Amino acid sequence: MCQLNLKSLLLIVTLPLTVTQVFAQTAPSATEIAGYEDLHAAAHTGNLQSLETLLLSGSNIEALDSYSRTPLHVAAYASNDEIVERLAKAGANLNALELHAYDIVTIAAVANDLALMDLALRLGAKSGNVTSPYHGTALIAAADRGHIEVVQRLIDAGAPLDHINNLGWTALLEAVILGDGGPNYVAIVEALLKGGANQTLADKDGMTPLKHAQQRGFDNMVKILEANK
């Protein structure tokens, strides 16, 4: 059985809550939705006809709600892909960041919304924007949540594999530190290494992904990491 020191145990117990819930993405609330007008309302409801009318009338395509969400963000949160595509074709900024610095690619990554992810990338949204208050990326967000298919799409799209967020973690580190060692996280570690991720990059305490995997008793991850040294 793997032995954990107090510092490591506290890291494992507390950090998933910290990273995934503090400053988490915030979809429009019921109150906000009730107050939406113009493009924000059309984006949320998926009303393409209303959207077309508003665009023709010159409505501000980059208008912000109280959370600095553009209509494009609202459509992404609602997974209204047809609206996302129409707004993009009308010139909406595909890389706009809302209040907590999330873009539509990271929204799709967190939601594990493969259709939205594919659409956003096809339309030209960047796969490697620095997003979230943690100065991370969509790839890091997908890796820490175990979204293997999203991770693979982002790797294929050229997302930066070794970006280090302000916690000192790469996508590979997050998959080990915040994962449960299960099949999805093992597959993510394997995909990142196959894509060329640098496993020698350590956290702020000098702990590499291999050391974290060994400490947590993630034997399958350890085998993959050791085989790819």
Secondary structure by P-SEA (a helix, b strand, c coil): cccccaaaaaaaaccccccccccccccccaaaaaacccaaaaaaaccaaaaaaaaaacccccccccccccaaaaaaaacaaaaaaaaaaacccccccccccccaaaaaaaaccaaaaaaaaaaccccccccccccccaaaaaaaacaaaaaaaaaaacccccccccccccaaaaaaacccccaaaaaaaaaaaaacccccccccccccaaaaaaaacaaaaaaaaaaac
